[in-house]
Amino acid sequence: MMDYRTVFASALGLTPPWEVVNIKFSVEEHRLDIWVDFPPGSTFVCPTCGRADAKAYDSEEKTWRHLNFFQYRTYLHARVPRVECPGGCTVRQVQVPWARPRSDFTLYFEGLIMLLAQDMTVKAIAELVGEHDTRLWRILDHYVEQARAKQDYSGVRRVGVDETAAKRGHNYISLFVDLDTSRLLFAAPGKGSETIAAFSEDLQAHGGRPEGIETVCCDLSPAFIAGVKSFFLRARLVFDRFHVMKIINAAVDEVRRDESKENHQLKKTRYLWLKNPSNLTAKQRKKLESLKYQHLDTVRAYNLKLSFQDLFTQPDRAAGEDFLKRWYYWATHSKLVPMIQAAYTIKDHWEGILNWFESRVSNGILEGINSLIQAAKARARGYRNVKTLITMAYIIGSRLDYGLPKNCLC
């Protein structure tokens, strides 16, 4: 019959010379303590040269928090030896197989934390496991940094960039996504050209080359545009369809606001003009039908918007440019000041808009990651600082391999 210490040793994944030597279970303290040790004369792998015949020189008692045993907090205790190598290496402490150096938690415990962080707030995890959240953030930061250090960006060719709010006000982080693999590559504080410079450095640190980037998709931010032109000289700049449409929608809404001051029928109709017709409710559709045949400036602006959307149905760049020229003429002769200004903005970004026909890329993937990050931020009711938000962004969007035990819930 298998000894209970053997059972626990097997559950912990221990290999010789490590063995379970004692177990103490306390119902009153809701605690399980497991002591691990090694027999006299045991040999270890030298941390410096890798020789397998290094003997213990001295040892230090250490304790690690392990996965709970049912509802009982579990701790692992062990004498961790420093070894003297026959090859003459410096006396150094060995690395135990169940925990990383300088950590107070086992790998299984840390694996659980990384898994829970995908869907729970760190505060909620801290309450669940009975640890302070700052200790858990240190775990998250370590594994994200370690996993990112192993990333290979040599194959990255098409990149999307967008900003997301870190806090209320003017506090942002910029996100860089590989549009071909749908993974977050890099996140940095701010939303200026300095974030493009930081991404260029990070790309090179992971084996990528700025001259190897063929396409960058972004919004119409002057800072992003200047940064891309400075650091990614060979990249084709493509303006994201969603952000281009935001310019048109903003102009339509401005026309509506101005006209609603004299026409009360337009009060509380904002979303009638901003939504696509297919997304309107039955009530909204009925209201729109009652308005769109009236001689309203808002209706003319709305028709300009619907027409602009047809740009992205054109078969190729040449047809798209012909279409855009006709739309530009119509908009600039509409006598609707907001629509004229929107048309001028389109003209200023002409090439980047038409470049879509060659690349067919958009930041839809990035918007999806952005929404997950904002949902996590809302669950957490905000983060203490930008660094913690960036760490969570990597956990949510980068699909990193942390090299942790896969069965950490067992």
N, C-alpha and C positions, 0 to 999 in steps of 0.2 A: 504493500500500500504506500502511495506517495506521501512523504512527509509534508506538513503544511508549509515549512520553510522552503521546500523545493517548489511548491506550488507558487509561492510569492516570487521566488527567484525567476521562475519561468514567466510569470506575468510581467515582471519588470524587464525581462529580456536580458538578464545577467549572464555573462559568460565567464569562465575561469580566468583569473583566480578569484573573481568576486563571488560571494555567496551570502545568503541571508543567514545571520547568526542569532537574531533575536527579534521578537515582535511583542509589542505591548498595545493592548486594546483597552480603551477606557470609555465606557458608556457615559459616565458622569461628565467627562470633559469633551465628549463627542470627538474623540481623537484616536487615530491609529498611528503608531510610531514603528518604523521598520529600521533595523540596524543591519548594515551591510559591512562586511569585512573581508580580509584576505588571509590565508594561512601563512604562518611563518615560513620564510624561505621562498615566497612567491617571487616571480620575475615579471617585469612589465616592459612595455615598449618604450624605448628612450624617446622623449619628446623632441630631442634635437636631431639625432641621426637615424632613428627608426630601428635600432637594434632591439631584439626581443628578449635580451637576457639581462636587462638592468634590474638591480635589486634595490629594495627600499632602504633609504638612508635615514629618514625620519618621517613623521606623518603629522597631519593636522586634522582635527575633528571638524567636520562640516555638516550642515543641515540644509535640505532642500524641500520646498513645498511640492507635493505630488498631487495627482488627481485624487479627488475625494473617493473614499471607499463607501459607496452608498452616500449617506448624509454625513459621514464622518471625515473631518479634515485629516489628511494623511501626510506624514513627514518621513523623509528618508534621511538616515544618519550614516556617516561613513568616515573612517580614517582615510584621508587622501595622502598617499605617500609622495615624498620627493625621492627621486631615484638617483643612484650613482651608476653611471654607465661605464662598463669595462673599456670602452673606447676612449675614455678620458674627457667626455663631454662635461659641461657645467652641470652641477646638481640642480635639477629642475623638477617641479611638481608635475605629475602625470595628469592627463585629462581623463576624467571618469566618463564612461560610455552613456550615462543617463542624463547628463547635464552639460551645458556649455560652460567654458571658463568664466569665472566671476559672476555667475548667475545664482540666484537663490531659489530657482525653480527647476524642476526636471523638464526634459524635452517634451514629455507627454503633456505636462501642464501648460507649457508655452504653446504647444500645438493646439490645445483646446482654446486658448485665448485668441490665437490667430484665426481659428475657425469661427468662433463666436463673433469676432469683430466684423465679419462680413455682413452680419444682419442685426447686430445689437450695438447700442451705445456703450462706450467704455465705462461710463458711470454705472450702467445697468450690469455689466459684466463684473465690475468691482463689487457691487452689492451681492451678486450671485455667489461669487467665490470667496468673499470676505477679505479682499485685499484693497489697499488704497489705489485709486486710479492712476496716480503718478507712477507707481511701480509697473502697472500694466502698460502705460504709454512707453516706458523704457523698453519693454519687450517688443512692442509693435515697431518702434523706431529701429531697434537693432535688426530685426528680421527684414524689414523693408530695405534698409541700407545694404545689408548683406546680399539680399536677393538682387537688388538693382546693380550691385557691383559686378554681378555675373552676366548681366544682359549684353547681348550682341546686337548692335544696331547697324552692322555693316550692310544689311540688305534693305534698309529703309530707303524708300524712293519718293513716297507721296505722304505729305504731312498736313494735318489740319491743326489750326491754332485758334483758340477762343479764350475769352476771360470768363470767370465766374466770380460772383460776389463772395467774399470771405466774411464780411460783416455788413451791417447796414451802413450806408454812407459810401464813401469812395475808397473802399478797401477791397482789393481784388487779388486773385491769383490767375495766372495764365496757364492753360493746359495745352499740351502738344500731343497729338495722337497719330499713330501710324494708320493711315486710311486703308491700307491693304490687309492688316491683321486685326484692326479694331482694338488696339491696346493703347493705353496711356503710356507715353514714352517719358514725359518730363512735366513737372509742375514747378512754377516759380512765383514768388511774390510779385505783385504789380501787374501792369498791363501795358507797359511802354516798350520801346525798342530795346531796352536793356534785357528784357526777358528773351528776346530773339537771340541776343548775344550769348546769354547764359545757356540757351538750348544748343547753340552751335558748339559751345565748349563741352557740354554734356554729351552731345552726339559723338564728338571726337574721342571723348574719354571711354566710350563704349564701342569703339571700332568703326564708327560711321564717318562719312566725309561730307562736309558742306557742299562740295561740288558734285556729289552723287545724288543730291536731292533734286528731283525733276519737277515736282509740283508742290506748291504751298497754297492751301485753301484757307482763307481768313475772311474777317469782315472788312469794312472799309476804313478801319482805324488808320489814321496817318502814321501813328507810331509803329504799328505792325508792318505797314507797307514800307516805311523807311528802313526798318530793321531787316526785312526780307531782302530788300534791294542791296543792303550793305553786306550781309553775311551769307546770303545764298544766291550768288551772282548768276548761276545757271538755272535757277528754278523759275518755272512758269508760275506767275502769280494768278490765282483764280479766286474771284470773289464769290463767297457762299451765297447760293440762291436765297436762302432764308433771310440773310441780312440785307440783300438787295431789295427784297420784297418789303422789308421793314421800312425802308426809305419811302417807298410808294405808299404803303399803308399810313405812315405818319403824315404824309402830305394830304391824303384823303381825309384823315381825321381832322386835320387843321382846317380844311375847307368846310367840313361839317360844323365844327365849333364856331367858326365865324358866321356861317349862315344861320345857325340855330338861335343866334341872338335876335333875329327878326322873324324866324319861322319856328314856332313852337312845336310843329310836327316832328322836328328833328331831335327834340329833346329825348334823351335816353335811348337813342338808336345807334349808338357808337358801334356795337358789335355786328349790327346788320351789314355795315359797310366793310368791316375788317375781316369777317369770316368768308370762307369760300361758300358759294351757294349750296353746295352739297352738304355742308356742315350745319346749315341753319335748321332750327326746329320748325315745326309746322306753323307755330304762332309767328315766329320771326319771318318766315317765308311769306306769310300773308301780309304782314306789315310792310315788307319790302315791296311786294307787288303793288300795294296802295300808294307807294311813293315814287317808284322808279319811272313812272310815265309822266310825272310832273316836271315842269321846267325848273329844275333845281340845279345849282352849281354842284351840289354833293353828288347828284346822279351822274353828271358829266365826269366828275373826278373818279367816281366808282367805275364807270365804263372804261376810263383810261387804265385803271388798275387791272380790270379783267382782261383788257387787251394786252397789257404788258405781260401777263402770265403766259400768254400764247408764245412768247419768245422762246420758252424752253421746250416747245413742241416742234420747233423748226428742225429740218432734217440734218443740217450741217452749218458750219460757221458762215459760209457765204450767204445762205438763206437767212440765217440769224441776223447778220449785219444789215441786210436789206430791210428786214422787218424792223430792226431797231431804229434805222434811219427814218422810216415812215412814222413810227411811234414818236420819236423825238420831235419831228416836225409838228405832229398833231398836238403833243403836250405843250410845246413852246408857243403855239398859236391858240391855246385854249383860253387865254386871259384869266386863268386861275393861278394866282401868284405862287401858292405852295406847290402846285404841280409843275410849274415852270422851273422853280428852284430844284425840285426833285429831278427834272429832266437834265438840268445843268450838272447835277451831281453824277447822274448816269454818264453824261458825256465825259466828265473828268476821269471816270473809271472804266472807260469804254473797252480797252483791251482786256482788262481783268475779267470783265463780265463775259466777253466773247470767248475768252480762253476756256470757258466751261465746255464749249462744243468739242474741244480736243480731249479734255481730261474726263469730263462727265463726273467730276467729284463734287461732293458737298460735305458739310460738317454735320450731317445728320447723326453719324456715329458719335461725334463729340457732344452733340446736344443730348444724346441719350446718356452718356457718361456724366455730363453736367447735371442732368436731372436726378441721377442716382446720388451724386455728391450733395446736391441741395436737399434731397430727401433725408440723407444721413445727418446733415447739418440741422435740419428741422427737428429730427428725433432727438438729437443731442441738445437742442435749444442753443445752438452755437458752440464754437470751440474757443478754448482759452486764448489761442494765438494762431497765427497763420501756419506755423510749423505743424501743429497737430492736424489742421485741415489738409495740408499737403500729404502727410502720412496716410490719412484716411483715403485721400484721393487715389494714392497708389494701391492701397488695399482693395478698393472698389474697382478700379479701372485698368490695372496693369497685368492682371493674371500672372503674378509672380510665383515662382516655385521657391518655397521657403526651406525645402530640404528637411521638413519635420516629419515625425512618424505619422503615417496615414491613418492609423487606428487609434488616434488620441482620445476617441470617445469610449474606447473599450475599457 
